[in-house]
Each structure stands twice: as structure tokens, then as C-alpha cells.
């Protein structure tokens, strides 16, 4: 069911979205409009479920009614046939060379392995932590809740609401699968635009380049929101480009809609509409586009309307529209930027220095140095960029993609520092690079052999990495082991080096948490005094708060002067159980740490009162290894 | 008559007024005449010249059609009766001892040609750059190579000019006629010297875009014509020498290729970065691009650049990938790599 329902929903998404876009753009239905239509309806669904959450209606009945409405809407809107199969008309490939067919087969193999991985229970720790843990609590309480102690407790989560819709219809694996479909459609988008604006060869080479992004397999089968954001970003750039090139006001409106949806998907998605409008406004000032300012203002207003709900929600809940970032600037109620920064320093987070030299070498570092940006994108982009720049400068669509990518890359270098955040520009960049690759490829002879050979080696490498990332999931997918067994032995893909595809040891407290779940009831609230939070976030069935002295001030240790203060605070949050992981020596401020960062000193007293409270006023009920669960007396 | 000052002008009426003032202010005991040749200007130069008082020492000619600089100078020289011919462009004004300096030079240096100094009035960085090019780079008293001969301020004995039959009128576009004339001077054993004392000031300031356009036209029209007329001499022009060398030509085609050249030009325009090195790149680049576009056996620029671009792109492509795969193999699979290396020694 968790495969069939997302597929059915995807079909409805594509039909409804395509008809909407067709109506706005006045174009015939083709492959590219089907995919962008899917993205449009999927993202709008996120907004509808946000509203349902606000109305405390996140339940199966509402989801089923919504599904029926989608079905009826598709029947009403549906006109003509939909060329779903036209992407893969194999007759067209028979005229291509053997190497092109090998590209195609390798792409299909990579996507197939990721497809198998997407069928497994959610296992990526980022997903369990940020994407599903809060969503799970929302679904349990049937409303859009806010947990001040969760790192991204109030940030936009459009993609998660879409996952929630699927989860209500089947289970969370359905939510994971719909995100896989978004990733799959991202690859198909590159192909569709390549085929529409260039030719089959360019489309296949662009898809090959995009799929050979080394960290792609690690996130493709996971319920992360990067895929949907990248999909919306790609189409936003595409329609902005068309608006600029053809002076098409209607394309601008569609671009603004996609840009706004991307901006509401994730904080760094705000860069997408900004870049799009930057180009349009410059074109309008330079007289290069005939779109008038009123139309641009209207498009801007549409983008803003789509962006604002998530940020207003965050502003109301925390006092900071972009919680938890720039919290000092906005006076965030739950976050302290300085403390957080010091905490990250303490955790020895690597970061890249921001200076002109580092910027110049950043394309090389993100290609060769996995440690710098937590992953590598692979050599194919850097190696093809010069040819693309030299050959592709005259194509206006590619020129737009090239410049937009460059501006995004500059923003990325200054703000983001994580290779996977480059995903929104990589589809466009792969088309840009493919243009140069095709010119080299068409030179014939050894040139063609060389280009083909290297693309095939890159794809093989990604296939290998994909296999390494997914093989652990195969037994549970093939029902050779149970879900319990799968989680008990869970190891996660090394998130600090995504492109390696290798597994690192995950947190082995699954049995401990099952015991806690048997003792506690769903109405109880657990306080977690540990940094190994992701695993626990997801697997604890009852409500959960994070009690961390060094990280943030959601549970304010600074203001605790005695046990009564502490008890009052715990009671106000309704905390009846406390889980600790005291072996993690970074939980409690150490002397060396206090010497280095005296900001933590103010939390020390409260922390000691808390630890004394655990030993004297609480009863230990479950213990396994370093993990202990206490019941507050 | 001792000196004939030949002024050529084309749409420079305002500058010409100032020049005439500077001619009237010359401090010289020599007997001189002034011949102003208007090459069919459309800015009212003809009316202005007609309004001036003519006499035997001031002659004005208005061409009915535009002949170009080479022909105009020859027309002026044909009318001249002086022993020394001094040629100047119409947008220069002359220092008070200008004529005297040229006269003194020829009395001391028979069989020689003097190239006078030209500076810019309140010049910008481009003007300062142009002031440091050409003959200025030579030591005082050095015999200049023919490629440094420029015709905007020079003097020559009438007999020498006549024996060379003046400028080659085949050079009707921008530039090239002085390069060619300089070459024939050298061939006729005439010595060319730089005469710092004969200073003229350029009133008009060229913009970078104009200079690039002019240099491009020089590269596409004048230089190929010069190459055709004097094949061995062309190798003394450095940019042509590089162009003829296949090894350098491939590299320069990349360095001066349209995307790169246009990108750098626009970038410099935005950033307003100015230096001699940049002007060298832009102006020599313009000549090279013109030469390359002239179609001297290499076809259009796109086709001529294509193979070089493809080759260099592929080298880059291969290099990045090889480094990556080596690193990938040695970093991640060092055990396997060590085994393979031990097997193959």
C-alpha cells in the first residue's frame, strides 16, 4: 500500500498540476508540464495539510477526503491524454550509440537500487530526527504542534506535511516513498527539459551527469526535503528563464509560484525566488524584457504570499521568523545564537573559512575534498564546466541556468557549507555541462570514447556507492528480516561523508527505548538529557522534550536556583519521565570547557541541581548500558 | 621655403581651431607654410577654412570625398614647397618650439626622419598607457625599428618623401599606412629617430571601446594587407609573429577567444580596473582577434577556435577526472590499491 498509494496520488498530482499549468501558460500538455504539475500539486498539498494541522484535523478521514477531492478534481479538469510513457519511448533510443544505451541502463540501475532502498523503513538519522520525529508527534496529536526544544521545531516543513498526508493514508514509509518519487522526478525533469529544448543526446548526457552526483544516492531514497526543494527550484529557475527570454508574463507568474513554494520548503530555499526576481528586475531595468513592472510586482506578491505562512508561524511561536537562525537579531525566545555557536565549536564542527581564496578554490574542494563540505559532488561538473562556458554561452536558457547557479553558489559558499545544499542548482548545472559535453562528444573518434568512458566510470562509481548505501536495507525490503531486527542492527550512512556510501554505527538503544515505551503511556511526557537525540526522538512513542544545558535555552538551566525551581519547570512541561545518557561527557559542562567558553558557566549550577534531583528524587526504572530512564516521584 | 607643415583633418573642427592658434604662436626664425587638408569633413570644417584668410603661406584644401589618411598626406605633400615636410594630425596642438625642433633635427641629421612626441591633455589611465607605448620605450638616440614609426607627428625631407612616392594609398582604412611607410623608410636606409623636443598635445581622448575597435580594424584590414605587400617584414611585427607560430596561435586563440575576451572586457568595465597589463591584453587582443578574423587561411573565428577549444577542454576534462580517480582509488581503497601496485611493481 505504501507504494501503490503514493503512485496513485502522484498520478493525480501530475494530472491536476498539468491542467492548472496548461490553463495558466496556454500550452499543450507535454512531459515537462506533467512533472512541474506534479511538483506544484505536491507542494500545495503541504499547505493544505498545514491548514488541517492548525484546525486539529490531521487524521486519516481528512486525508481520505482530500484524496477523494483530488480524484474528483482530476476527473473534472482532465482533458485529453497524458503522455506519461513518452519519456521512455524505446524506439527513439535504437538510433543512438551503444554508449548512450549504457548510460541509460546505468541510470535505471542507480534509480532501481534507490527505489529498493526507499521501500525500507525510515532509517536515516537526519530523517528520524528532523523530518519524521516532529511529524510523528503532529500526527499523534492530530495538529500542528510546536516543540521549543527541537532544533527545527518551528521551521517550515512543507515536504514533511506531504509525507504526513501519505503517512495518514498508509504509513511513514509511504511518506518516504513520495519523497523518493520527488527525487526520481528530478532526474526525469532534467531529461524532459533536455529533450524539449535540445535533443535526446543532450537529455541523456545531462541526466547521466546529474545522476553521477556522488551524494545523490545517499539522499534519494530518504524522506529528506532536499529532493522536493530541488525539484521546485529547478522548475522555478526554468520558468523564470522562460519569462526572461520570451518576455512571457505568464511564465513569470508560474516561476514566482514555484519560487514561493521553494522558499516555503526550507530556509535556504528563500534564495531561489530571490535569484529569479533578481534576473527579471535587472532585465526589466535594462529593457531586455517587455514584462511590465506591475506584472513583476504581482509575481513578487504571489511569491511572498506562498513564502510567508511558514515564517509567520515561526514568528508567532518563537519571535523569530527564521528560528533558530539569527536568533540574537530577532530576540528568539528559545534560542541563543552565541551558545549554539560555542556548542558547535565544542563539537569540533568543521567549517570552511570564508575568504576570496577559499571561494576560488571551493569548486575544487567540493570536487576533491569530502571533509571540507561533508561530501563531494564528483569530478564531472568541474571537468565539464570550461567546455560548457566556452560552448554554451550563446544559449539563453543555459546562460540563465549558468548565472543563476553561479549566484546560488556564491550564496552557498558564504552561508551553507554543505555539499548537499548544492542540489537545487545541480539539475540546471548538469544541463549546462551537458551542452559542452555534447560538443566534445560530437567531435567524434577518441574524443567521444573518452567522454563516454568517463561518464560510464562516474555512473559505475555512483552505482557502487548507491549499492553500499542501500544494501543494508535489502533484507528488510525482501522480508528476510523483521523491522525490529532491522532497527536493532541499524547503522546509518555516514552523514559527514555522504558520498562515500559507507555505514557508521548508529545508536544501539532500540531495545532500551522499546522497554521505555512499554512502561510509559502515550499521554506521558519524557525529558531527554542526551545528545544522542535523533534515534530517541523518533522511537519514543510519547511526547518528548530535550533538556540540554549547553545547547539552547528552551529548558533554561541558568534560572534554576534550587530543586523547587526545577520541579516547577518540569511540572510546567508535564515531564514525568527522564532519560539520560550521562556517559556523554559533553552533556555536563566540564572545567576545561568552562575555561574555554565561559558562557556555559551560568548553566553549571542548574545542571548540578538537575543531576542531584535525578539521584535523590527520581526512581530508575529501566537501564541498559549507559542509558537510564527515571520516573519523577 | 624651408618648412611645410601639413595638417590633415577629418571632423575635428574644434581641435583644429586650437591647433591653428598654436601654429600662429610658433617661435621660429624659419620661413614656413601651412597646408591644411580637409578630408571631406561633415562638421563645417570646409566653411571654417574658407572663412580664414588665405595667402601664399596658408593653403587650405577641401576634398570632395573622403580619401583616407594615406592619400590625404600625399595630397598635402604634392602642394608643399618646403624642404622639410612636417606632418601632423588635426587634433594636436603644437608646443611653441615645435617647428624649430624639427628644423634643428634635420639640419643635424640628414637622411633621417623624426618622430615627434605626443602627449595627452589631462589624460586618463588609457592616455597614460598610450603615452608609454612605441618609440618612448627606446633609449634616446636609438634608431627606431620601423614598427615604431607613427605618422601623427613626423618630419621628413621632401626629397626623401618624393623618392619613396609617399604613402601607399592602398591603406584606406584605419592604420597600417605608417607601418608600411616606416618599413620602406628603413629599406631606403633612412634612419628614424624619436624627437622628444617636438612635442604635440593630443586634445582628443580616445575611449577604450574606440581603441579596441580601431585595433581590431587594424588587425582585420591593415595588417593582412601589409603582410601581403611585404611578407618578410611582417615577421618583425610581434603579434603577427605569434600568430604565425602554430603553437602560440592555439594558446592565443583561447586567451583571446570571444567568450573570454568579452567576459574580461565586461568585467573590467564593471570593476573599473585599469592597468598597463590589462590594456596590453585588450589592445593586443583586439589586433590578434582582427587578424584571426581576417580569414587568412583559417576561416571564421568560431571554426578556427573550435579545435583549440575542444583540445584544451578535453585536456582539462581528462586531468580533473584522472586526479579524481587516482584520489578516489588511493584514499578509499588503499588496500586494494596497494595490492594492485605491489602486483604490478
Interface residues (C-beta under 8 A of the other chain):
Chain A: X367 X368 X378 X379 X380 X382 X383 X384 X386 X387 X389 X390 X391 X393 X436 X439 X440 X443 X447 X450 X451 X454 X457 X461 X500
Chain B: X257 X259 X260 X309 X310 X312 X313 X314 X316 X317 X318 X319 X320 X321 X323 X324 X325 X327 X328 X332
